Amino acid sequence: MAWREMTLTGWGRVHQARSRAARPERLSELQRALKGAEGTVAGVGAGRSYGDVGLNGGGSALLTTRLDRFLSFDEATGELVAEPGVTWRDLLDTFLPRGYLAPVTPGTAFATLGGGVANDVHGKNQETAGSLGDHVNWLDILTASGEVVRASRDQNADMFRATVGGIGLTGIVTGISLTMARVPGNTALVHSRRLPDLDSTLAALMEPRPGQPYTVAWVDALAGGRELGRGILEAAGPADGFVPEKQAKSLAMPLDLPGFVLGKAGVRAFNALYWRRVSAAGSEARVPWRKFLYPLDAILHWNRMYGRQGFHQFQCVVPHAGGPYAIRRLLEAFGRAGRGSFLAVLKAMGRPGPGDLSFAMPGLTLAVDIPNRPGVEELLRELEHITLDAGGRVYLAKDSALTPDAFRAMYPDLPRFRETLRRWDPEGRFETDLARRLRIREGA
Ligand SMILES: Cc1cc2nc3c(=O)[nH]c(=O)nc-3n(C[C@H](O)[C@H](O)[C@H](O)COP(=O)(O)OP(=O)(O)OC[C@H]3O[C@@H](n4cnc5c(N)ncnc54)[C@H](O)[C@@H]3O)c2cc1C
């Protein structure tokens, strides 16, 4: 197994880490690589997490993208068994023509299933479908001892709970059994409507919508006063029939944009135009799942848009009780700092995630990109406080700034997670920059 010094980077490009990296192609190679790895080890997927959750500076990185085989598929039950490097794009290309869609997907198809399990990712249908872990039947995990163990709700249940959303700290996921969802076609019927303020955006988000399990609101994070929280609501459900899909060519962001392009005035103008693109009366369109689920994937390397300094993404979830007030405070904080960007997304969550460190809880989740400029730390600290006050939590897949105290308060099942780490990895073989920053292993 060849090892190479590499610099790995979070998707937001603020955090980087030098690691010794290996890219095994088979389970046996992965096992050998773990045995031969120097120091601490982190599993790495497609590098689509924004901050430092997938980095392990000074240690070893096991890159899983070539462990990307489908191992079995049962047409009758929809049960798929796959290696961790399989991406949502692979799932879409292979299974959508056969009438199956991933039950849950993040907003990028480039993420791997292994990375998705480690963050217990959620999609636009979280309110009804829950998060990824809710659809996982079992996991095979290469543990610190070098042994592969199977974990499910009934077998090694502590390991299952700790691995789903466990940000890679229990071991390397080597196999995933997942139940795929049946769909009647390859398109979604998408209703879009424009909403003038936060109250109407939140009310629309919470309306019961039979037949439309996918919902997302795009919010203008820089609008203030009476227009605070104005947005566009998209609600979608599966449409019947297969239509030929045009192979859209992906565009690529060719270079780092200079900082001034993302100045406050430019972003304000863009957001105002974007909001007006949908009429107040609303519209309906049949849209390929690929386009509806992964709008950002159409532009490769879009993260270069924020220039060399990179960007943070802040994402939190706040419980329904007090949630609207907290969302208002968060948007006001962005407005005051003039730091919001194009991509502010609001979704409703309906179910807690099944993992000890799962992010999901019933409530409202807000995600906003923030260009990395002087003063950003103060803003992130303020957002952390508002989230804590509301009884919410920050998403580790996006985080790069949370403090250990806030993390402990936001993730009440941390003691149980640590107990499981003590049992399965007493010497702390698996480690990441985020885990060190948040002192996750302290006491484990
Ligand atoms: C455009 C965009 C949209 C997104 N939208 C959403 C969204 O809607 N919902 C959402 O939940 N997330 C979303 N995300 C975040 C993304 O889905 C998650 O960060 C996901 O976990 C990334 O997967 P990855 O393969 O890139 O993993 P990486 O980022 O490489 O790693 C993530 C974590 O998984 C661990 N890991 C990776 N592989 C394994 C393995 N085989 N075994 C054990 N641990 C492993 C790593 O150690 C790390 O802790 C989005 C990201 C982008 C860029």
The ligand as a MOL file (V3000), in Angstrom:
LIG
                    3D

  0  0  0     0  0            999 V3000
M  V30 BEGIN CTAB
M  V30 COUNTS 53 58 0 0 0
M  V30 BEGIN ATOM
M  V30 1 C -23.1340 21.4290 -1.7630 0
M  V30 2 C -23.2950 20.6620 -0.4840 0
M  V30 3 C -24.5630 20.4100 -0.0090 0
M  V30 4 C -24.7330 19.6830 1.1770 0
M  V30 5 N -26.0060 19.4520 1.6130 0
M  V30 6 C -26.2040 18.7410 2.7280 0
M  V30 7 C -27.5200 18.4360 3.1640 0
M  V30 8 O -28.5080 18.8290 2.5550 0
M  V30 9 N -27.6590 17.6720 4.2790 0
M  V30 10 C -26.5810 17.2020 4.9770 0
M  V30 11 O -26.7870 16.4980 5.9660 0
M  V30 12 N -25.3040 17.4870 4.5950 0
M  V30 13 C -25.1150 18.2320 3.4810 0
M  V30 14 N -23.8300 18.5070 3.0680 0
M  V30 15 C -22.7000 17.9940 3.8520 0
M  V30 16 C -22.2420 16.6220 3.3430 0
M  V30 17 O -23.3110 15.8570 2.8740 0
M  V30 18 C -21.6310 15.8600 4.4960 0
M  V30 19 O -20.5700 16.6060 5.0360 0
M  V30 20 C -21.1300 14.4730 4.0820 0
M  V30 21 O -20.8410 13.7450 5.2370 0
M  V30 22 C -19.9070 14.5370 3.1740 0
M  V30 23 O -19.5410 13.2380 2.7910 0
M  V30 24 P -18.0680 12.9570 2.2370 0
M  V30 25 O -18.0980 11.6680 1.5220 0
M  V30 26 O -17.6040 14.1340 1.4820 0
M  V30 27 O -17.2750 12.7670 3.6040 0
M  V30 28 P -16.0330 13.6020 4.1750 0
M  V30 29 O -16.4250 15.0310 4.2160 0
M  V30 30 O -14.8070 13.2310 3.4810 0
M  V30 31 O -15.9940 13.0310 5.6680 0
M  V30 32 C -17.0400 13.3140 6.5580 0
M  V30 33 C -16.8880 12.5300 7.8400 0
M  V30 34 O -17.0520 11.1590 7.5310 0
M  V30 35 C -15.9590 10.4010 8.0030 0
M  V30 36 N -15.8490 9.2940 7.0660 0
M  V30 37 C -15.7470 9.3430 5.7230 0
M  V30 38 N -15.7590 8.1050 5.2200 0
M  V30 39 C -15.8940 7.2500 6.2550 0
M  V30 40 C -15.9790 5.8300 6.3920 0
M  V30 41 N -15.9380 5.0250 5.3530 0
M  V30 42 N -16.1020 5.3280 7.6320 0
M  V30 43 C -16.1580 6.1180 8.7310 0
M  V30 44 N -16.0820 7.4530 8.6550 0
M  V30 45 C -15.9550 8.0050 7.4340 0
M  V30 46 C -14.7920 11.3710 8.0350 0
M  V30 47 O -13.8240 10.9790 8.9810 0
M  V30 48 C -15.5150 12.6370 8.4710 0
M  V30 49 O -15.6720 12.6250 9.8700 0
M  V30 50 C -23.6080 19.2180 1.8890 0
M  V30 51 C -22.3130 19.4570 1.4050 0
M  V30 52 C -22.1520 20.1760 0.2270 0
M  V30 53 C -20.7640 20.4390 -0.2870 0
M  V30 END ATOM
M  V30 BEGIN BOND
M  V30 1 1 1 2
M  V30 2 1 2 3
M  V30 3 2 2 52
M  V30 4 2 3 4
M  V30 5 1 4 5
M  V30 6 1 4 50
M  V30 7 2 5 6
M  V30 8 1 6 7
M  V30 9 1 6 13
M  V30 10 2 7 8
M  V30 11 1 7 9
M  V30 12 1 9 10
M  V30 13 2 10 11
M  V30 14 1 10 12
M  V30 15 2 12 13
M  V30 16 1 13 14
M  V30 17 1 14 15
M  V30 18 1 14 50
M  V30 19 1 15 16
M  V30 20 1 16 17
M  V30 21 1 16 18
M  V30 22 1 18 19
M  V30 23 1 18 20
M  V30 24 1 20 21
M  V30 25 1 20 22
M  V30 26 1 22 23
M  V30 27 1 23 24
M  V30 28 2 24 25
M  V30 29 1 24 26
M  V30 30 1 24 27
M  V30 31 1 27 28
M  V30 32 2 28 29
M  V30 33 1 28 30
M  V30 34 1 28 31
M  V30 35 1 31 32
M  V30 36 1 32 33
M  V30 37 1 33 34
M  V30 38 1 33 48
M  V30 39 1 34 35
M  V30 40 1 35 36
M  V30 41 1 35 46
M  V30 42 1 36 37
M  V30 43 1 36 45
M  V30 44 2 37 38
M  V30 45 1 38 39
M  V30 46 1 39 40
M  V30 47 2 39 45
M  V30 48 1 40 41
M  V30 49 2 40 42
M  V30 50 1 42 43
M  V30 51 2 43 44
M  V30 52 1 44 45
M  V30 53 1 46 47
M  V30 54 1 46 48
M  V30 55 1 48 49
M  V30 56 2 50 51
M  V30 57 1 51 52
M  V30 58 1 52 53
M  V30 END BOND
M  V30 END CTAB
M  END
